[in-house]
Amino acid sequence: MDKQTQPTILFFDSGVGGFSVYKETKQLLPNCHYLYCFDNAYFPYSEKTEEQIVRRTLSICHKIDQDFPLDLIVIACNTASTVVLPVLREHFSIPIVGTVPAIKPAAEISETKHIGLLATKGTVKRTYVYDLIKNHASHCMVEKIGSTKLVEIAEQKLHGKYVDFIALKQELSAWQAIMDLDTVVLGCTHFPLIKEEIAQCLPQVKYFMDSGKAIALRVKSLLSNVKVRSEILEKNFIFCTQLFNYETQFQHIIHLWGFEALHLLAIDE
């Protein structure tokens, strides 16, 4: 498949955490056309109702698809993936890929069988997470932390701000004395962006697991059966849903990630 017939893939998240999934996919499929949208007007999704998340996600994906015909959508957000996938699949005929916490591989790799799930408040309370643990980690002791603050810390880092280690340590304090906790699932796409900082706070943890590589492989597999419907798109774009401070600084950052420009996407409520 030559570059001009490469598929257009949309990555969607409430913030910039989905960059961690986009990075893995772009490494595997460097010539695809990439769009990224973060719904910062409604950030963070973990504080929103399921109805709000479904409505926003569906509206934004439809609007982008009208201007840039999409070949595949990645919901690069664990919280959104818990509620929006069935609805999106009803409205789109293209593949929709969600993000699932890496409970199964964490349970397999853990030597002590004492693991931690670090996710958002919205993700840790979802039934599907309990089902993942029941089906794949019933033989493990699973600790859970649901944190909005860690999402905000990761978001700030990618906007060029410093990482607040005091706040980070406070969020992780419940696990710092659990010495046999050897594996942590980074169950939010924001968290791989601050994995090194998290590791400094939890030195006993040997393995940090996320879903980025698995999602990239899933995207590659699905695209093998996709008939490209998109027009020739020579540049990669990123969209936000409301203006914000540090836009000039952020423009520099997105160039490093392979995007041409940042655009405001107006969504009617």
ZIHU-V756900 format. One record per residue. N is the residue number from 1. RES is the residue in one small letter. PSI is psi in whole degrees, 0 to 359 (NA if undefined). NEAR is the number of other C-alpha atoms within 10 Angstrom. D_LAST is the distance of its C-alpha to the last C-alpha in Angstrom with 2 decimals. Layout:
n=<N;N>
res=<RES;RES>
psi=<PSI;PSI>
near=<NEAR;NEAR>
d_last=<D_LAST;D_LAST>
//
This chain:
n=<1;2;3;4;5;6;7;8;9;10;11;12;13;14;15;16;17;18;19;20;21;22;23;24;25;26;27;28;29;30;31;32;33;34;35;36;37;38;39;40;41;42;43;44;45;46;47;48;49;50;51;52;53;54;55;56;57;58;59;60;61;62;63;64;65;66;67;68;69;70;71;72;73;74;75;76;77;78;79;80;81;82;83;84;85;86;87;88;89;90;91;92;93;94;95;96;97;98;99;100;101;102;103;104;105;106;107;108;109;110;111;112;113;114;115;116;117;118;119;120;121;122;123;124;125;126;127;128;129;130;131;132;133;134;135;136;137;138;139;140;141;142;143;144;145;146;147;148;149;150;151;152;153;154;155;156;157;158;159;160;161;162;163;164;165;166;167;168;169;170;171;172;173;174;175;176;177;178;179;180;181;182;183;184;185;186;187;188;189;190;191;192;193;194;195;196;197;198;199;200;201;202;203;204;205;206;207;208;209;210;211;212;213;214;215;216;217;218;219;220;221;222;223;224;225;226;227;228;229;230;231;232;233;234;235;236;237;238;239;240;241;242;243;244;245;246;247;248;249;250;251;252;253;254;255;256;257;258;259;260;261;262;263;264;265;266;267;268;269>
res=<m;d;k;q;t;q;p;t;i;l;f;f;d;s;g;v;g;g;f;s;v;y;k;e;t;k;q;l;l;p;n;c;h;y;l;y;c;f;d;n;a;y;f;p;y;s;e;k;t;e;e;q;i;v;r;r;t;l;s;i;c;h;k;i;d;q;d;f;p;l;d;l;i;v;i;a;c;n;t;a;s;t;v;v;l;p;v;l;r;e;h;f;s;i;p;i;v;g;t;v;p;a;i;k;p;a;a;e;i;s;e;t;k;h;i;g;l;l;a;t;k;g;t;v;k;r;t;y;v;y;d;l;i;k;n;h;a;s;h;c;m;v;e;k;i;g;s;t;k;l;v;e;i;a;e;q;k;l;h;g;k;y;v;d;f;i;a;l;k;q;e;l;s;a;w;q;a;i;m;d;l;d;t;v;v;l;g;c;t;h;f;p;l;i;k;e;e;i;a;q;c;l;p;q;v;k;y;f;m;d;s;g;k;a;i;a;l;r;v;k;s;l;l;s;n;v;k;v;r;s;e;i;l;e;k;n;f;i;f;c;t;q;l;f;n;y;e;t;q;f;q;h;i;i;h;l;w;g;f;e;a;l;h;l;l;a;i;d;e>
psi=<120;169;324;342;16;145;157;126;130;128;130;136;167;337;209;9;327;348;330;327;318;318;314;321;318;326;322;325;73;338;359;161;130;135;146;134;131;127;68;343;337;12;137;149;336;343;5;160;162;321;318;317;315;313;314;314;314;316;315;316;321;316;316;321;330;322;329;90;123;150;340;143;131;117;93;50;120;317;311;321;334;343;337;342;313;320;315;319;336;328;343;143;354;162;139;123;127;179;122;134;141;57;314;307;330;316;327;323;337;133;328;347;32;106;163;141;114;114;190;167;324;323;315;338;359;144;324;332;318;324;320;315;316;318;330;347;30;339;3;157;123;114;150;135;125;117;127;328;320;325;316;322;315;320;316;321;316;347;8;9;168;158;125;94;330;312;322;313;324;319;329;6;328;339;351;335;2;91;340;10;102;353;133;130;121;87;26;136;345;328;329;338;339;30;318;319;320;318;325;329;339;70;341;344;127;326;132;122;132;174;4;309;321;321;318;317;323;318;313;317;314;324;340;341;12;132;115;123;350;155;168;121;110;346;150;134;154;142;145;165;359;150;154;165;162;25;320;315;320;325;320;320;317;332;322;333;0;16;146;315;160;131;147;128;112;122;122;134;NA>
near=<7;7;13;14;17;22;25;24;25;26;23;28;27;26;26;27;25;28;24;20;25;26;17;18;23;16;11;15;15;12;16;20;25;24;21;24;26;24;22;18;14;17;16;19;24;23;14;13;10;16;10;11;21;18;13;18;21;16;15;19;19;17;15;17;17;9;10;18;20;25;23;22;23;24;26;34;26;26;32;23;20;20;17;20;19;12;13;20;13;8;10;17;10;18;19;18;20;20;25;24;25;21;26;15;15;27;25;12;15;18;15;13;20;21;27;25;25;22;27;28;17;21;29;22;14;13;10;14;18;15;12;16;19;13;12;17;21;14;12;18;14;18;15;18;18;19;19;17;15;25;23;16;22;26;20;15;15;20;19;13;13;11;18;14;14;9;13;18;18;12;17;16;13;12;19;15;10;14;12;15;25;22;24;28;25;25;29;29;30;29;25;24;21;20;16;12;17;21;15;12;20;21;12;17;22;15;17;19;20;26;24;24;17;16;21;21;14;14;21;14;11;14;17;8;9;13;12;16;15;19;15;15;18;12;12;19;20;22;19;20;19;15;12;11;8;11;12;10;12;16;16;15;15;18;14;10;13;15;19;16;14;19;14;12;18;12;13;7;6>
d_last=<39.43;39.46;36.80;35.46;34.79;33.20;29.94;26.55;25.07;21.60;21.59;18.36;18.14;16.23;19.02;22.21;24.14;23.79;26.18;28.93;28.30;27.79;31.11;33.03;31.71;32.45;35.93;36.56;35.00;35.36;35.01;31.69;28.78;26.16;22.50;20.80;17.20;16.46;13.08;14.53;11.42;11.64;15.42;17.38;16.22;19.36;17.98;14.84;15.07;15.74;12.91;10.35;12.48;12.80;9.22;8.61;12.10;12.07;9.19;10.94;14.33;13.85;12.81;15.81;18.02;17.64;19.10;21.35;22.61;22.86;25.94;24.94;22.11;23.04;20.77;22.59;21.46;23.52;20.96;18.38;21.37;22.39;19.51;17.78;20.89;21.73;18.34;18.32;21.93;21.23;18.85;20.90;24.64;25.13;26.21;23.76;25.43;24.50;26.05;28.54;30.58;34.12;35.86;38.39;39.82;39.89;41.93;44.23;44.92;45.35;49.02;48.82;46.24;44.41;40.92;37.75;34.09;32.00;28.30;25.11;24.93;22.51;24.93;28.20;27.36;26.21;28.77;28.96;30.31;32.98;33.84;34.26;36.58;38.47;38.98;39.78;40.78;42.49;45.64;43.99;43.15;39.46;38.15;34.40;32.45;28.69;27.61;24.50;26.90;28.32;24.96;24.58;28.19;27.75;24.66;26.76;29.66;27.89;26.62;30.32;30.79;33.61;33.58;34.12;37.00;37.56;34.08;34.47;37.83;36.59;33.90;36.61;39.44;39.67;40.80;43.14;46.15;45.67;48.22;48.15;44.42;44.90;41.61;37.98;34.99;32.25;29.49;26.58;26.27;26.27;29.72;31.91;30.99;32.94;35.47;38.43;37.46;36.92;40.30;42.00;40.89;42.03;45.29;46.54;43.81;45.23;42.34;38.64;36.79;33.45;32.03;31.69;34.86;34.39;30.94;32.45;35.23;32.90;30.98;34.35;35.57;32.61;32.73;36.36;35.28;32.37;32.94;31.15;28.72;27.29;28.60;30.78;28.74;31.10;28.91;26.68;23.35;21.02;17.34;15.39;11.77;13.09;16.55;19.19;22.88;25.62;23.96;27.45;28.96;26.27;26.88;30.46;29.60;27.50;30.47;32.62;30.36;30.71;27.55;27.95;25.01;21.70;18.75;15.34;12.60;9.63;6.40;3.77;0.00>
//
